[in-house]
């Protein structure tokens, strides 16, 4: 397996803490197989289509997961985790349980889907595994321009063109 930017970012931590952080990364990547691993906001981050799903990092007394969603933080707090405004603390030497990560990823994908369409009209929808389901634009609340739909495995299902909400022939 190739060394990733995340491996490099957590290399400075003691072995048990590093192992816990890498286990969180591995769980996230298993749940989101097409995700990219990057450093954003100086932390290891897992993204889909350029959108942050979660960042995580180690600190002196704990590790933290940052899910970019206050409802997910509140959910973790209801499960007994210590939280801050944007983060969820977990043990230095134990990864966050995979079942909890799965629930939080599902919630985050739902949150990302709810954030579309953007003011620009851009719209995306994702499957629970982070794979792109649909991509296109809205204009005046209707489908506009080229839209693409994908299968859960990422293969293209179809491409259609729209004008004023009506399907038109592709150029």
Beta strands, then each sheet from edge to edge (+ up, - down):
strand 1: 36-40
strand 2: 43-48
strand 3: 51-58
strand 4: 63-66
strand 5: 88-90
strand 6: 122-126
strand 7: 132-139
strand 8: 142-150
strand 9: 156-163
strand 10: 166-168
sheet 1: 1+ 2- 3+ 4- 5+
sheet 2: 6+ 7- 8+ 9- 10+
end
